Amino acid sequence: MAGKEVYLDNSAATRLDERVLEAMKPCFFENYAVATSEFGYSQGLEARELLGEARGRIAAFLGAAPEEFIFTSGSTESSNLALKGVAKALGGKKGKHIIVSRIEDFPVLHSAQALEKQGFEVDYLEVDGQGFVRLDRLKELLREDTILVSVQHGNQEIGTVQDIQAIGEICREKGVLFHTDATHTFTRIPLDVRDIHVDLVTVSAHTIHGPKGIGGLYVRKGTSIAKVTDGGYQEFDLRPGIENIPGAVGFAEAVGLVSEEENGRLKSLRNAIIGAVFERIPLVTLNGDAESRLPQNANITFHLVEGESVTLHLDMYGIAVSTGSACFSRSLEASHVIMAIGGDHERAHGSIRFTFGRYNTMEEVDRVVDALARIITELRKISPLGKTGGVQDGISL
């Protein structure tokens, strides 16, 4: 391993900011009681105040009222609650038809698949070559018995950011609820529920240098949704269980620490690595839209090599990235996102995702690209794909 480690998998998890940890500490050693009602003991009331303050800070960032924000254990639970909660509330009333995009993250896709087994009908909305959902097709799929549309705000793999304003307007015209998974856009891309016709929004702390195990679901006032977990009456009777007050406080602190300047710096890092890779390494493809994409995301396919080989070699250089290769998937299936945008298995297997965070630097970009240039050249020399594709010494012939 050469030098200090470079971590470029910030869409999977981010390093906790020390300031977030400091904000959380009193909740472990001083204000550690369970949040109680207004008739409880003083320590419980203090804990309840901390929870309410955290809820208000996060809700305000979304343009929401505090009572419209539900704390959860993270984005997976939030999206499960959104889809299954609406299905439970409306399945026996309005209908059993749901629409989700083909490139959703697994919490949405697998929730939809679980609902199919319960008798719901799910249409999987196609996307174009850049990852944008087909709005004309969405209009065609909407029916009288459609109860929910779920389209993510920004894609977790290729970084494409959807026009959720347009999607929301289409849904609102038809009286259909709209959920968006904003796990990777929250605080990075503007999203104000007062301006956008969205009824449910999934968010999480783990992608913005907050603690793991805490997230939330915005639920617009009046939205038909039912609890899907049995227990107590916490979180406005939608998410039972003892509240994670340290996590909530840390989440709120993490939200407050994100700035426009930081997002601009992440965009600069993203553009730098894309530009350098395309300048120095032949036979590469940018996955996702070049302009409407997450500021922290660069997803590039290095043709004629396997993504897992690139990832493992980068790890030997002390560089952490992720790949869409099937060998790195428990299901042994290539990235469903790359396949959905028209890619083949070769493109999916050769894709590498670089995602930046607060602690990355431009010097790290230079180091990563230097390592990549060497690794790709060497792998193509020994790759059967490289030989059949007419590549020698990393140069297209």
Stockholm file with secondary structure:
# STOCKHOLM 1.0

chainA/1-397         MAGKEVYLDNSAATRLDERVLEAMKPCFFENYAVATSEFGYSQGLEARELLGEARGRIAAFLGAAPEEFIFTSGSTESSNLALKGVAKALGGKKGKHIIVSRIEDFPVLHSAQALEKQGFEVDYLEVDGQGFVRLDRLKELLREDTILVSVQHGNQEIGTVQDIQAIGEICREKGVLFHTDATHTFTRIPLDVRDIHVDLVTVSAHTIHGPKGIGGLYVRKGTSIAKVTDGGYQEFDLRPGIENIPGAVGFAEAVGLVSEEENGRLKSLRNAIIGAVFERIPLVTLNGDAESRLPQNANITFHLVEGESVTLHLDMYGIAVSTGSACFSRSLEASHVIMAIGGDHERAHGSIRFTFGRYNTMEEVDRVVDALARIITELRKISPLGKTGGVQDGISL
#=GR chainA/1-397 SS CCSSCEECBTTTCCCCCHHHHHHHHHHHHTSCSCCCCTTSCHHHHHHHHHHHHHHHHHHHHHTCCGGGEEEESSHHHHHHHHHHHHHHHHTTTTCCEEEEETTCCHHHHHHHHHHHHTTCEEEEECBCTTSCBCHHHHHHHCCTTEEEEECCSBCTTTCBBCCHHHHHHHHHHHTCEEEEECTTTTTTSCCCTTTSCCSEEEEESTTTTCCTTCEEEEECTTCCCCCCSCSCCHHHHTSCSCCCHHHHHHHHHHHHHCCHHHHHHHHHHHHHHHHHHHHHCSSEEECSCSSSBCTTEEEEEETTSCHHHHHHHHHHTTEECEECCGGGSTTCCCCHHHHHTTCCHHHHHTEEEEECCTTCCHHHHHHHHHHHHHHHHHHHHHCHHHHHTTEETTEEC
#=GC SS_cons         CCSSCEECBTTTCCCCCHHHHHHHHHHHHTSCSCCCCTTSCHHHHHHHHHHHHHHHHHHHHHTCCGGGEEEESSHHHHHHHHHHHHHHHHTTTTCCEEEEETTCCHHHHHHHHHHHHTTCEEEEECBCTTSCBCHHHHHHHCCTTEEEEECCSBCTTTCBBCCHHHHHHHHHHHTCEEEEECTTTTTTSCCCTTTSCCSEEEEESTTTTCCTTCEEEEECTTCCCCCCSCSCCHHHHTSCSCCCHHHHHHHHHHHHHCCHHHHHHHHHHHHHHHHHHHHHCSSEEECSCSSSBCTTEEEEEETTSCHHHHHHHHHHTTEECEECCGGGSTTCCCCHHHHHTTCCHHHHHTEEEEECCTTCCHHHHHHHHHHHHHHHHHHHHHCHHHHHTTEETTEEC
//
